[in-house]
Amino acid sequence: MKFKLLLFILTKKLKAAAKSNPDYKKHLGLMQIKVLIRTADGKIGRLFIFDRGSFSAASSAENQADVALIWADAATAFRVMTSKNSDADTFQAAAEGKVRIEGMVPYLQWFTDGVKLAM
């Protein structure tokens, strides 16, 4: 439940930043991509849609993303995504097989950079 709430809050923060944060707006204008964050079982997830300046989100949808961040379980996803050392913790989770990336890795980096700008 925490992971689902985290994805909901992230969606709200990104929507707000898209309206009010000039740096984030500039960042959004660069790409047209879809980023999926979900659990391996597919029960919890969110599709983040960026279209050259606009942002929207939808329920998790298979095979529609340009890049997907797939977590082994919701508890790990929540712990790593909310950690203060998220980049290192994500790398460690990947080394342990608790997260995998499918698709274009540079898109995930673009998304991560955007989240940092939005926050």
C-alpha positions in Angstrom: 0.0 0.0 0.0 2.9 2.4 0.7 4.3 1.9 -2.8 0.9 2.6 -4.4 0.7 5.8 -2.3 4.2 6.8 -3.2 3.4 6.5 -7.0 0.2 8.5 -6.4 2.1 11.3 -4.6 4.8 11.2 -7.2 2.2 11.7 -9.9 0.7 14.7 -8.0 4.1 16.3 -7.5 5.1 15.9 -11.2 1.8 17.4 -12.3 2.2 20.4 -10.0 5.8 20.9 -11.1 4.7 20.8 -14.8 2.5 23.7 -14.1 4.7 25.8 -11.8 8.4 24.9 -12.0 10.1 26.6 -14.9 13.2 24.3 -14.8 10.9 21.3 -14.9 8.8 22.7 -17.7 12.0 23.2 -19.7 13.0 19.6 -19.0 9.6 18.3 -20.1 9.9 20.0 -23.4 12.7 17.8 -24.5 11.1 14.4 -24.7 8.2 12.3 -25.7 8.4 9.1 -23.7 6.5 6.7 -21.4 8.0 5.5 -18.2 6.5 2.5 -16.3 7.2 1.8 -12.7 5.7 -1.3 -11.3 6.1 -4.5 -9.3 7.1 -7.7 -11.0 3.7 -9.3 -10.4 2.1 -6.3 -12.1 -0.3 -5.6 -9.2 1.0 -2.1 -8.5 2.3 0.3 -11.0 2.0 3.6 -12.8 2.7 4.7 -16.4 4.1 8.3 -16.6 3.5 9.9 -19.9 5.6 12.8 -21.1 4.7 14.5 -24.4 7.0 17.5 -25.2 5.9 19.7 -22.4 2.8 18.0 -21.1 2.6 15.3 -18.4 0.0 12.8 -17.5 -0.2 9.4 -15.8 -2.2 6.3 -16.1 -2.7 2.9 -14.4 0.1 0.5 -15.1 -0.1 -0.7 -18.7 2.0 -3.5 -20.2 4.1 -3.0 -23.3 3.3 0.6 -23.7 6.4 2.0 -22.0 9.7 3.1 -23.6 11.4 2.2 -20.3 10.2 0.2 -17.3 11.5 0.0 -13.8 10.3 -3.3 -12.5 10.6 -4.0 -8.7 10.6 -7.5 -7.2 8.1 -6.4 -4.6 6.4 -3.2 -3.3 8.3 -3.1 0.0 11.7 -3.0 -1.8 10.4 -0.4 -4.2 9.1 1.9 -1.5 12.3 1.5 0.6 14.7 2.2 -2.2 12.7 5.0 -3.9 12.3 6.9 -0.6 15.9 6.5 0.6 18.2 9.4 0.9 20.8 7.6 -1.2 18.3 6.4 -3.8 20.8 6.1 -6.7 23.2 3.9 -4.7 20.3 1.9 -3.2 18.8 1.3 -6.7 22.2 0.1 -7.9 22.4 -2.3 -4.9 18.9 -3.5 -5.5 19.7 -4.2 -9.2 22.9 -6.1 -8.1 20.7 -8.2 -5.8 18.1 -8.9 -8.5 15.4 -6.9 -6.8 14.9 -4.4 -9.6 15.3 -4.6 -13.4 15.1 -2.1 -16.2 13.5 -2.9 -19.5 13.8 -0.6 -22.4 15.9 2.4 -23.0 18.1 3.1 -20.0 18.8 6.8 -21.0 15.1 7.5 -20.7 15.1 6.3 -17.1 18.0 8.7 -16.4 16.0 11.5 -18.0 13.0 10.6 -15.8 15.2 10.5 -12.7 16.8 13.9 -13.5 13.3 15.3 -14.0 12.0 13.9 -10.7 15.0 15.6 -9.0 14.1 18.9 -10.7 10.4 18.6 -9.7 11.2 18.0 -6.0 
